[in-house]
Amino acid sequence: MRLDYITIFPDWFAPLSLSLPGRAIESGLLSIAVHDLRDWTHDRHRTVDDTPYGGGAGMVLKPEPWGEALDAVLASSDAATLVVPTPSGRPFTQALARELATREHLVWACGRYEGIDQRVLDHAAGRPDVVEVVEVSLGDYVLNGGEVAALAITEAVVRLLPGFMGNAASLVEESHEDGLLEYPVYTKPASWRGLDVPDVLRSGDHARIAAWRHRQQVERTAARRPDLLPASQARHEWEVVPAV
Ligand SMILES: N#Cc1c(-c2ccc3ccn(Cc4ccncc4)c3c2)n[nH]c1N
């Protein structure tokens, strides 16, 4: 998988060289390039933004540098997915992470200020033979730019690539993969500050352990994310869950 990030803050992506194991890059599983949008400006101030048409606060990222940057990055690509973090994007979900993990080339358009001139996205969407545009939101809160979202989405996607996670088994029992939140986890010592590991987890009875863990998932999901449960299963806090 090829990853290209276009941003006015390239230093935001320095952590990628720390967080993505070097072996994934050395093995060719990943190739990463970070591009400074200002490299496609031609004025002495390296201008990337201007005031919004129609008025309003803030500044908008100009289309020209983006157009040249995307032309350059896409020129060496057979088929790319332009991932655009934006507050107005579709919600980022594990299902979308799985979909993006099937793509060969992800190009990340990281906006700032009030956003990227809409014509940049429209122009890219007009080249479906070259690029597919995916506008995505990390969540219902407001960030100052797309870089943090790009990093978070990158991690969620790349960890799904075959061979990336050392222990592929850990990918199987994951939150949201089965529609439920994860069960609580424990490790040694068996007792810590007067708090003991649940006996069932030390019983060696794998059927009981599995049942306990599933119940914990359902209880947690009902309490914290009832929206994830089918209406038939969504319960209220006062409802008693039958013991296993
Ligand atoms: N993904 C995602 C996001 C963003 C986000 C993403 C890209 C940009 C570029 C610029 N801004 C600032 C801004 C622009 C317009 N309205 C409000 C804030 C961004 C925010 N905020 N919240 C999320 N979940």
The ligand as an SDF file (V2000), in Angstrom:
LIG
                    3D

 24 27  0  0  0  0  0  0  0  0999 V2000
  -12.0940   14.3040    9.9090 N   0  0  0  0  0  0  0  0  0  0  0  0
  -12.3840   15.2440   10.5150 C   0  0  0  0  0  0  0  0  0  0  0  0
  -12.7790   16.3210   11.3570 C   0  0  0  0  0  0  0  0  0  0  0  0
  -12.4700   17.6820   11.3340 C   0  0  0  0  0  0  0  0  0  0  0  0
  -11.6760   18.4730   10.3740 C   0  0  0  0  0  0  0  0  0  0  0  0
  -11.0690   17.8610    9.2780 C   0  0  0  0  0  0  0  0  0  0  0  0
  -10.4020   18.6090    8.3510 C   0  0  0  0  0  0  0  0  0  0  0  0
  -10.3340   20.0090    8.5060 C   0  0  0  0  0  0  0  0  0  0  0  0
   -9.7770   21.0610    7.7330 C   0  0  0  0  0  0  0  0  0  0  0  0
  -10.0350   22.2420    8.4010 C   0  0  0  0  0  0  0  0  0  0  0  0
  -10.7090   21.9680    9.5310 N   0  0  0  0  0  0  0  0  0  0  0  0
  -11.1630   22.9700   10.4970 C   0  0  0  0  0  0  0  0  0  0  0  0
  -12.6410   23.1810   10.3530 C   0  0  0  0  0  0  0  0  0  0  0  0
  -13.2060   23.3550    9.1070 C   0  0  0  0  0  0  0  0  0  0  0  0
  -14.5860   23.5860    9.0170 C   0  0  0  0  0  0  0  0  0  0  0  0
  -15.3550   23.6440   10.1230 N   0  0  0  0  0  0  0  0  0  0  0  0
  -14.8050   23.4480   11.3340 C   0  0  0  0  0  0  0  0  0  0  0  0
  -13.4330   23.2190   11.4860 C   0  0  0  0  0  0  0  0  0  0  0  0
  -10.9240   20.6120    9.6180 C   0  0  0  0  0  0  0  0  0  0  0  0
  -11.5920   19.8600   10.5580 C   0  0  0  0  0  0  0  0  0  0  0  0
  -13.0910   18.2700   12.3830 N   0  0  0  0  0  0  0  0  0  0  0  0
  -13.7730   17.3170   13.0470 N   0  0  0  0  0  0  0  0  0  0  0  0
  -13.6240   16.1180   12.4610 C   0  0  0  0  0  0  0  0  0  0  0  0
  -14.1900   14.9290   12.8680 N   0  0  0  0  0  0  0  0  0  0  0  0
  1  2  3  0
  2  3  1  0
  3  4  1  0
  3 23  2  0
  4  5  1  0
  4 21  2  0
  5  6  1  0
  5 20  2  0
  6  7  2  0
  7  8  1  0
  8  9  1  0
  8 19  2  0
  9 10  2  0
 10 11  1  0
 11 12  1  0
 11 19  1  0
 12 13  1  0
 13 14  1  0
 13 18  2  0
 14 15  2  0
 15 16  1  0
 16 17  2  0
 17 18  1  0
 19 20  1  0
 21 22  1  0
 22 23  1  0
 23 24  1  0
M  END
$$$$
